[in-house]
Amino acid sequence: MHLTLEFGGGLELLCGSVKTHSVDVKSEPGEHELKMRDLLSWTKSNLIKERPEMFMKGNTVRPGVLVLINDCDWELCGGLDTELEEKDVVVFISTLHGG
């Protein structure tokens, strides 16, 4: 499945300072659809180059990371159980900043 992933608010630093990634992600074996929980695991394994603990805690994003799917808050779409579709745009933005 072809997706666009965008990182902002400092999270791009975890991905080699690249803000936008055009990726092809396969669903888990035996699964027909790709869910957000699968995408997070794939992202951690394939895109996050350093400090993965700043991106994820357990099986979800860390508190303070806003996730948008096609400009809609992922909590309104179903959170970890959201089924992704071809050409979706998923944005991860850190809302926590040092001072």
N, CA, C and O atoms as a GROMACS GRO file, in nm:
protein
  396
    1MET      N    1   0.084  -0.117   0.000
    1MET     CA    2   0.000   0.000   0.000
    1MET      C    3   0.090   0.124   0.000
    1MET      O    4   0.182   0.135   0.081
    2HIS      N    5   0.062   0.215  -0.090
    2HIS     CA    6   0.142   0.337  -0.100
    2HIS      C    7   0.084   0.444  -0.007
    2HIS      O    8  -0.034   0.477  -0.014
    3LEU      N    9   0.170   0.499   0.080
    3LEU     CA   10   0.130   0.602   0.176
    3LEU      C   11   0.232   0.714   0.176
    3LEU      O   12   0.347   0.695   0.135
    4THR      N   13   0.189   0.831   0.222
    4THR     CA   14   0.280   0.942   0.246
    4THR      C   15   0.284   0.965   0.396
    4THR      O   16   0.179   0.985   0.458
    5LEU      N   17   0.403   0.964   0.455
    5LEU     CA   18   0.420   0.989   0.598
    5LEU      C   19   0.495   1.120   0.614
    5LEU      O   20   0.597   1.142   0.548
    6GLU      N   21   0.445   1.207   0.700
    6GLU     CA   22   0.509   1.335   0.726
    6GLU      C   23   0.539   1.347   0.875
    6GLU      O   24   0.459   1.306   0.959
    7PHE      N   25   0.655   1.403   0.906
    7PHE     CA   26   0.698   1.420   1.044
    7PHE      C   27   0.728   1.567   1.068
    7PHE      O   28   0.792   1.632   0.986
    8GLY      N   29   0.680   1.620   1.182
    8GLY     CA   30   0.703   1.761   1.214
    8GLY      C   31   0.718   1.783   1.362
    8GLY      O   32   0.705   1.691   1.443
    9GLY      N   33   0.746   1.907   1.398
    9GLY     CA   34   0.760   1.943   1.538
    9GLY      C   35   0.885   1.886   1.603
    9GLY      O   36   0.892   1.876   1.726
   10GLY      N   37   0.982   1.847   1.522
   10GLY     CA   38   1.105   1.788   1.574
   10GLY      C   39   1.116   1.638   1.550
   10GLY      O   40   1.226   1.584   1.557
   11LEU      N   41   1.004   1.570   1.520
   11LEU     CA   42   1.009   1.426   1.496
   11LEU      C   43   1.088   1.391   1.371
   11LEU      O   44   1.139   1.280   1.358
   12GLU      N   45   1.099   1.487   1.278
   12GLU     CA   46   1.176   1.460   1.157
   12GLU      C   47   1.323   1.433   1.189
   12GLU      O   48   1.392   1.367   1.111
   13LEU      N   49   1.371   1.482   1.303
   13LEU     CA   50   1.509   1.458   1.344
   13LEU      C   51   1.534   1.310   1.371
   13LEU      O   52   1.648   1.263   1.360
   14LEU      N   53   1.429   1.237   1.407
   14LEU     CA   54   1.442   1.093   1.433
   14LEU      C   55   1.452   1.013   1.304
   14LEU      O   56   1.490   0.896   1.304
   15CYS      N   57   1.416   1.078   1.193
   15CYS     CA   58   1.414   1.013   1.060
   15CYS      C   59   1.521   1.071   0.969
   15CYS      O   60   1.499   1.084   0.849
   16GLY      N   61   1.634   1.105   1.024
   16GLY     CA   62   1.742   1.160   0.943
   16GLY      C   63   1.711   1.298   0.888
   16GLY      O   64   1.762   1.335   0.783
   17SER      N   65   1.630   1.375   0.958
   17SER     CA   66   1.590   1.511   0.920
   17SER      C   67   1.512   1.517   0.790
   17SER      O   68   1.510   1.620   0.723
   18VAL      N   69   1.447   1.407   0.753
   18VAL     CA   70   1.361   1.405   0.634
   18VAL      C   71   1.216   1.416   0.681
   18VAL      O   72   1.169   1.333   0.759
   19LYS      N   73   1.147   1.520   0.633
   19LYS     CA   74   1.010   1.546   0.679
   19LYS      C   75   0.906   1.459   0.610
   19LYS      O   76   0.811   1.414   0.675
   20THR      N   77   0.921   1.435   0.481
   20THR     CA   78   0.819   1.365   0.404
   20THR      C   79   0.876   1.237   0.345
   20THR      O   80   0.984   1.236   0.285
   21HIS      N   81   0.802   1.127   0.363
   21HIS     CA   82   0.844   0.996   0.314
   21HIS      C   83   0.730   0.936   0.231
   21HIS      O   84   0.617   0.927   0.277
   22SER      N   85   0.761   0.895   0.111
   22SER     CA   86   0.668   0.822   0.027
   22SER      C   87   0.705   0.674   0.042
   22SER      O   88   0.814   0.633   0.003
   23VAL      N   89   0.615   0.594   0.099
   23VAL     CA   90   0.649   0.457   0.135
   23VAL      C   91   0.547   0.357   0.080
   23VAL      O   92   0.433   0.391   0.051
   24ASP      N   93   0.592   0.234   0.067
   24ASP     CA   94   0.505   0.121   0.034
   24ASP      C   95   0.512   0.025   0.152
   24ASP      O   96   0.619  -0.026   0.186
   25VAL      N   97   0.397   0.000   0.213
   25VAL     CA   98   0.390  -0.082   0.333
   25VAL      C   99   0.297  -0.200   0.307
   25VAL      O  100   0.186  -0.183   0.257
   26LYS      N  101   0.344  -0.319   0.340
   26LYS     CA  102   0.260  -0.438   0.326
   26LYS      C  103   0.190  -0.466   0.458
   26LYS      O  104   0.245  -0.441   0.565
   27SER      N  105   0.068  -0.518   0.450
   27SER     CA  106  -0.004  -0.556   0.571
   27SER      C  107   0.057  -0.683   0.628
   27SER      O  108   0.134  -0.752   0.562
   28GLU      N  109   0.022  -0.712   0.751
   28GLU     CA  110   0.072  -0.832   0.819
   28GLU      C  111   0.026  -0.956   0.742
   28GLU      O  112  -0.082  -0.956   0.683
   29PRO      N  113   0.107  -1.063   0.743
   29PRO     CA  114   0.066  -1.186   0.675
   29PRO      C  115  -0.070  -1.234   0.727
   29PRO      O  116  -0.094  -1.239   0.848
   30GLY      N  117  -0.158  -1.270   0.633
   30GLY     CA  118  -0.291  -1.316   0.670
   30GLY      C  119  -0.392  -1.203   0.687
   30GLY      O  120  -0.512  -1.228   0.702
   31GLU      N  121  -0.344  -1.079   0.684
   31GLU     CA  122  -0.433  -0.963   0.698
   31GLU      C  123  -0.455  -0.902   0.559
   31GLU      O  124  -0.364  -0.898   0.477
   32HIS      N  125  -0.576  -0.855   0.534
   32HIS     CA  126  -0.606  -0.792   0.406
   32HIS      C  127  -0.591  -0.642   0.413
   32HIS      O  128  -0.559  -0.577   0.314
   33GLU      N  129  -0.614  -0.586   0.530
   33GLU     CA  130  -0.605  -0.440   0.544
   33GLU      C  131  -0.485  -0.403   0.631
   33GLU      O  132  -0.435  -0.483   0.711
   34LEU      N  133  -0.441  -0.280   0.613
   34LEU     CA  134  -0.331  -0.226   0.693
   34LEU      C  135  -0.392  -0.134   0.798
   34LEU      O  136  -0.466  -0.041   0.765
   35LYS      N  137  -0.360  -0.160   0.923
   35LYS     CA  138  -0.412  -0.077   1.032
   35LYS      C  139  -0.301   0.012   1.086
   35LYS      O  140  -0.183  -0.013   1.064
   36MET      N  141  -0.341   0.117   1.156
   36MET     CA  142  -0.245   0.212   1.212
   36MET      C  143  -0.145   0.143   1.303
   36MET      O  144  -0.027   0.179   1.302
   37ARG      N  145  -0.188   0.045   1.381
   37ARG     CA  146  -0.096  -0.026   1.470
   37ARG      C  147   0.016  -0.092   1.390
   37ARG      O  148   0.130  -0.096   1.435
   38ASP      N  149  -0.017  -0.143   1.271
   38ASP     CA  150   0.083  -0.205   1.184
   38ASP      C  151   0.178  -0.098   1.127
   38ASP      O  152   0.298  -0.120   1.118
   39LEU      N  153   0.121   0.016   1.090
   39LEU     CA  154   0.202   0.123   1.034
   39LEU      C  155   0.301   0.177   1.138
   39LEU      O  156   0.416   0.205   1.104
   40LEU      N  157   0.257   0.192   1.262
   40LEU     CA  158   0.347   0.241   1.366
   40LEU      C  159   0.466   0.147   1.385
   40LEU      O  160   0.580   0.192   1.395
   41SER      N  161   0.439   0.018   1.389
   41SER     CA  162   0.546  -0.081   1.403
   41SER      C  163   0.640  -0.076   1.284
   41SER      O  164   0.761  -0.080   1.300
   42TRP      N  165   0.584  -0.067   1.163
   42TRP     CA  166   0.665  -0.059   1.041
   42TRP      C  167   0.751   0.068   1.043
   42TRP      O  168   0.869   0.065   1.008
   43THR      N  169   0.691   0.179   1.082
   43THR     CA  170   0.762   0.308   1.086
   43THR      C  171   0.878   0.302   1.184
   43THR      O  172   0.988   0.347   1.152
   44LYS      N  173   0.854   0.246   1.301
   44LYS     CA  174   0.961   0.234   1.401
   44LYS      C  175   1.076   0.150   1.347
   44LYS      O  176   1.193   0.183   1.369
   45SER      N  177   1.045   0.042   1.278
   45SER     CA  178   1.148  -0.048   1.227
   45SER      C  179   1.220   0.004   1.102
   45SER      O  180   1.337  -0.027   1.081
   46ASN      N  181   1.150   0.081   1.019
   46ASN     CA  182   1.204   0.117   0.888
   46ASN      C  183   1.243   0.263   0.869
   46ASN      O  184   1.327   0.293   0.784
   47LEU      N  185   1.184   0.354   0.945
   47LEU     CA  186   1.212   0.496   0.924
   47LEU      C  187   1.283   0.564   1.039
   47LEU      O  188   1.366   0.652   1.018
   48ILE      N  189   1.251   0.524   1.163
   48ILE     CA  190   1.311   0.588   1.279
   48ILE      C  191   1.456   0.543   1.290
   48ILE      O  192   1.485   0.425   1.309
   49LYS      N  193   1.547   0.638   1.278
   49LYS     CA  194   1.690   0.606   1.277
   49LYS      C  195   1.755   0.618   1.415
   49LYS      O  196   1.857   0.554   1.441
   50GLU      N  197   1.697   0.699   1.503
   50GLU     CA  198   1.753   0.717   1.637
   50GLU      C  199   1.642   0.749   1.736
   50GLU      O  200   1.536   0.798   1.698
   51ARG      N  201   1.668   0.721   1.860
   51ARG     CA  202   1.577   0.747   1.973
   51ARG      C  203   1.431   0.708   1.946
   51ARG      O  204   1.342   0.793   1.954
   52PRO      N  205   1.405   0.581   1.916
   52PRO     CA  206   1.267   0.539   1.890
   52PRO      C  207   1.174   0.563   2.008
   52PRO      O  208   1.053   0.574   1.991
   53GLU      N  209   1.231   0.572   2.128
   53GLU     CA  210   1.148   0.597   2.247
   53GLU      C  211   1.086   0.737   2.244
   53GLU      O  212   0.991   0.764   2.318
   54MET      N  213   1.138   0.825   2.160
   54MET     CA  214   1.080   0.958   2.146
   54MET      C  215   0.959   0.957   2.053
   54MET      O  216   0.881   1.052   2.048
   55PHE      N  217   0.943   0.847   1.978
   55PHE     CA  218   0.831   0.833   1.885
   55PHE      C  219   0.721   0.744   1.942
   55PHE      O  220   0.603   0.778   1.935
   56MET      N  221   0.761   0.630   2.000
   56MET     CA  222   0.663   0.534   2.050
   56MET      C  223   0.685   0.499   2.195
   56MET      O  224   0.797   0.502   2.246
   57LYS      N  225   0.575   0.466   2.260
   57LYS     CA  226   0.577   0.413   2.396
   57LYS      C  227   0.482   0.293   2.395
   57LYS      O  228   0.362   0.309   2.374
   58GLY      N  229   0.537   0.176   2.418
   58GLY     CA  230   0.456   0.054   2.406
   58GLY      C  231   0.422   0.032   2.260
   58GLY      O  232   0.511   0.032   2.175
   59ASN      N  233   0.294   0.013   2.229
   59ASN     CA  234   0.253  -0.012   2.091
   59ASN      C  235   0.186   0.108   2.025
   59ASN      O  236   0.122   0.094   1.920
   60THR      N  237   0.199   0.226   2.086
   60THR     CA  238   0.136   0.346   2.030
   60THR      C  239   0.235   0.463   2.034
   60THR      O  240   0.346   0.449   2.083
   61VAL      N  241   0.193   0.576   1.981
   61VAL     CA  242   0.281   0.692   1.984
   61VAL      C  243   0.290   0.746   2.126
   61VAL      O  244   0.201   0.725   2.208
   62ARG      N  245   0.398   0.816   2.154
   62ARG     CA  246   0.417   0.876   2.287
   62ARG      C  247   0.312   0.984   2.310
   62ARG      O  248   0.263   1.045   2.214
   63PRO      N  249   0.277   1.008   2.435
   63PRO     CA  250   0.192   1.123   2.464
   63PRO      C  251   0.259   1.249   2.412
   63PRO      O  252   0.380   1.266   2.425
   64GLY      N  253   0.181   1.338   2.353
   64GLY     CA  254   0.236   1.460   2.297
   64GLY      C  255   0.263   1.452   2.148
   64GLY      O  256   0.307   1.550   2.088
   65VAL      N  257   0.237   1.336   2.087
   65VAL     CA  258   0.251   1.322   1.943
   65VAL      C  259   0.111   1.324   1.882
   65VAL      O  260   0.030   1.235   1.907
   66LEU      N  261   0.084   1.427   1.802
   66LEU     CA  262  -0.044   1.439   1.733
   66LEU      C  263  -0.035   1.359   1.604
   66LEU      O  264   0.062   1.371   1.530
   67VAL      N  265  -0.137   1.277   1.577
   67VAL     CA  266  -0.141   1.196   1.456
   67VAL      C  267  -0.263   1.236   1.375
   67VAL      O  268  -0.376   1.236   1.425
   68LEU      N  269  -0.238   1.271   1.249
   68LEU     CA  270  -0.346   1.307   1.158
   68LEU      C  271  -0.347   1.210   1.041
   68LEU      O  272  -0.242   1.178   0.985
   69ILE      N  273  -0.465   1.163   1.005
   69ILE     CA  274  -0.481   1.079   0.887
   69ILE      C  275  -0.567   1.157   0.790
   69ILE      O  276  -0.685   1.182   0.817
   70ASN      N  277  -0.508   1.197   0.678
   70ASN     CA  278  -0.578   1.281   0.580
   70ASN      C  279  -0.638   1.405   0.648
   70ASN      O  280  -0.754   1.439   0.625
   71ASP      N  281  -0.558   1.471   0.731
   71ASP     CA  282  -0.594   1.594   0.803
   71ASP      C  283  -0.701   1.577   0.910
   71ASP      O  284  -0.759   1.675   0.955
   72CYS      N  285  -0.727   1.454   0.952
   72CYS     CA  286  -0.826   1.428   1.058
   72CYS      C  287  -0.754   1.361   1.175
   72CYS      O  288  -0.675   1.269   1.156
   73ASP      N  289  -0.783   1.407   1.297
   73ASP     CA  290  -0.724   1.348   1.417
   73ASP      C  291  -0.754   1.199   1.419
   73ASP      O  292  -0.868   1.157   1.404
   74TRP      N  293  -0.649   1.119   1.438
   74TRP     CA  294  -0.666   0.974   1.431
   74TRP      C  295  -0.759   0.921   1.538
   74TRP      O  296  -0.818   0.814   1.520
   75GLU      N  297  -0.774   0.991   1.649
   75GLU     CA  298  -0.867   0.947   1.754
   75GLU      C  299  -1.011   0.947   1.702
   75GLU      O  300  -1.093   0.868   1.748
   76LEU      N  301  -1.042   1.036   1.608
   76LEU     CA  302  -1.176   1.042   1.550
   76LEU      C  303  -1.196   0.934   1.444
   76LEU      O  304  -1.309   0.903   1.406
   77CYS      N  305  -1.085   0.878   1.396
   77CYS     CA  306  -1.090   0.776   1.290
   77CYS      C  307  -1.088   0.634   1.345
   77CYS      O  308  -1.120   0.540   1.273
   78GLY      N  309  -1.050   0.618   1.472
   78GLY     CA  310  -1.043   0.484   1.531
   78GLY      C  311  -0.911   0.451   1.595
   78GLY      O  312  -0.891   0.339   1.642
   79GLY      N  313  -0.818   0.548   1.599
   79GLY     CA  314  -0.690   0.527   1.667
   79GLY      C  315  -0.611   0.413   1.606
   79GLY      O  316  -0.594   0.407   1.485
   80LEU      N  317  -0.560   0.324   1.690
   80LEU     CA  318  -0.477   0.213   1.644
   80LEU      C  319  -0.549   0.118   1.550
   80LEU      O  320  -0.485   0.049   1.470
   81ASP      N  321  -0.682   0.113   1.557
   81ASP     CA  322  -0.760   0.022   1.473
   81ASP      C  323  -0.803   0.083   1.340
   81ASP      O  324  -0.874   0.019   1.263
   82THR      N  325  -0.760   0.206   1.312
   82THR     CA  326  -0.796   0.271   1.186
   82THR      C  327  -0.740   0.191   1.070
   82THR      O  328  -0.621   0.159   1.067
   83GLU      N  329  -0.826   0.160   0.972
   83GLU     CA  330  -0.782   0.092   0.852
   83GLU      C  331  -0.737   0.195   0.750
   83GLU      O  332  -0.812   0.286   0.714
   84LEU      N  333  -0.614   0.181   0.705
   84LEU     CA  334  -0.558   0.275   0.609
   84LEU      C  335  -0.595   0.234   0.467
   84LEU      O  336  -0.620   0.117   0.439
   85GLU      N  337  -0.599   0.334   0.380
   85GLU     CA  338  -0.631   0.310   0.240
   85GLU      C  339  -0.520   0.362   0.151
   85GLU      O  340  -0.440   0.446   0.192
   86GLU      N  341  -0.515   0.311   0.031
   86GLU     CA  342  -0.414   0.352  -0.067
   86GLU      C  343  -0.407   0.504  -0.077
   86GLU      O  344  -0.510   0.571  -0.086
   87LYS      N  345  -0.285   0.558  -0.076
   87LYS     CA  346  -0.255   0.700  -0.092
   87LYS      C  347  -0.296   0.788   0.026
   87LYS      O  348  -0.304   0.910   0.013
   88ASP      N  349  -0.323   0.727   0.143
   88ASP     CA  350  -0.350   0.806   0.263
   88ASP      C  351  -0.225   0.886   0.299
   88ASP      O  352  -0.113   0.846   0.268
   89VAL      N  353  -0.248   1.000   0.364
   89VAL     CA  354  -0.139   1.082   0.416
   89VAL      C  355  -0.148   1.079   0.568
   89VAL      O  356  -0.250   1.119   0.625
   90VAL      N  357  -0.042   1.032   0.633
   90VAL     CA  358  -0.038   1.023   0.778
   90VAL      C  359   0.069   1.120   0.828
   90VAL      O  360   0.185   1.114   0.786
   91VAL      N  361   0.028   1.209   0.919
   91VAL     CA  362   0.118   1.312   0.971
   91VAL      C  363   0.140   1.290   1.120
   91VAL      O  364   0.045   1.268   1.195
   92PHE      N  365   0.266   1.296   1.162
   92PHE     CA  366   0.304   1.284   1.302
   92PHE      C  367   0.368   1.417   1.342
   92PHE      O  368   0.467   1.459   1.282
   93ILE      N  369   0.311   1.484   1.443
   93ILE     CA  370   0.363   1.613   1.488
   93ILE      C  371   0.384   1.609   1.638
   93ILE      O  372   0.293   1.576   1.713
   94SER      N  373   0.505   1.641   1.681
   94SER     CA  374   0.532   1.651   1.824
   94SER      C  375   0.478   1.784   1.874
   94SER      O  376   0.506   1.889   1.816
   95THR      N  377   0.401   1.779   1.981
   95THR     CA  378   0.348   1.902   2.040
   95THR      C  379   0.429   1.944   2.162
   95THR      O  380   0.399   2.043   2.228
   96LEU      N  381   0.533   1.866   2.193
   96LEU     CA  382   0.618   1.895   2.308
   96LEU      C  383   0.746   1.959   2.261
   96LEU      O  384   0.813   1.906   2.172
   97HIS      N  385   0.780   2.072   2.320
   97HIS     CA  386   0.902   2.143   2.280
   97HIS      C  387   0.980   2.182   2.403
   97HIS      O  388   0.921   2.221   2.505
   98GLY      N  389   1.110   2.173   2.394
   98GLY     CA  390   1.195   2.216   2.506
   98GLY      C  391   1.203   2.367   2.513
   98GLY      O  392   1.167   2.436   2.417
   99GLY      N  393   1.248   2.418   2.623
   99GLY     CA  394   1.255   2.563   2.637
   99GLY      C  395   1.390   2.610   2.681
   99GLY      O  396   1.411   2.730   2.698
   0.00000   0.00000   0.00000
